[in-house]
């Protein structure tokens, strides 16, 4: 098969479409013939050499795919060769085939095409596991979503609204402000000209920015507020006044989906299929696709992501 290999840490030009060995399913795994994969910020970090991989992780980027099952490992039940699926991965999605634990498979939601389904597993699992399973967002609470125009942000806005929360989001530029409002955000803040701290307090903050926002995030939270940091796009270190945390009883969570155990991922995937898939099938939540790019041209897709003008997901398609 062919896969996208990272020749060495660097810019998009280090991505190469090369011949590699086909995967074989271990016990409890299936092999998927990949129809499409999707870009995530972690792929860019991996390309730059800033995302250390756990032993045994595929060296090829790609945290989610859609496709058809082509082989079953020992002990796999409930799935058959030929089933159309999407899947949450630890890596290896930028390829023609990938092996994945059966517990990380999802059916394709009704009304969603097989190509488009590639953009669902990572983002839905990220949003649900963080704003609900970790932060416990409830109806009537206010959620602040940083990066509301990205894949995670656009889904977080919609899922939170479907749960009955009030949603505030930060985006860059008037076009993205309009998009965020159309998606259902109650308030969309252009971070280039406005300070999100002035629109609080917030019960939950979902943050992809990191250190640069830490102090203002804490100051903006309401009593018993919860900050969930899932990205470090603008710094690894930030200032923190512990008094703000203590007197407001604030919780700070740092999470990543990729390094969770197979068992944890299976539990999250099961929750997503039970809770989020009905939202998608009813039309309450929609995946935004910015554009699709041939898998062999992954370098161009990475350039598009780093340029920052996209809204929603960028997909990589085989064939």
ABEGO torsion letter per residue (X at the ends): XBBBBBABBEBAAABBBBBBBBBBBBBGBBBBBBABBBBBAAAAAAAAGABBBBBGBBABBEABBBEBBABBBBGBBGBBBGBBBBBBBAEGABBABBBBBAAABBBBBBGBBAAAAAAAAAAAAAAAAAAAAAAGBBBGBBBBBBGAABAAAAAAAAAAAAAGBBBBBBBBEAAAAAAAAAAGBABBBBAAABBAAAAOBBABBBBAAEAAAAAAAAAABBBGBBBBBABAABEABBBBBAAAAAAAGBBBBBBBAAABBAAAAAAAAAAAAAAAAAAAAAGABBBBBABBBBAAAAAAAAAAAAAGABBEBBBBBBX
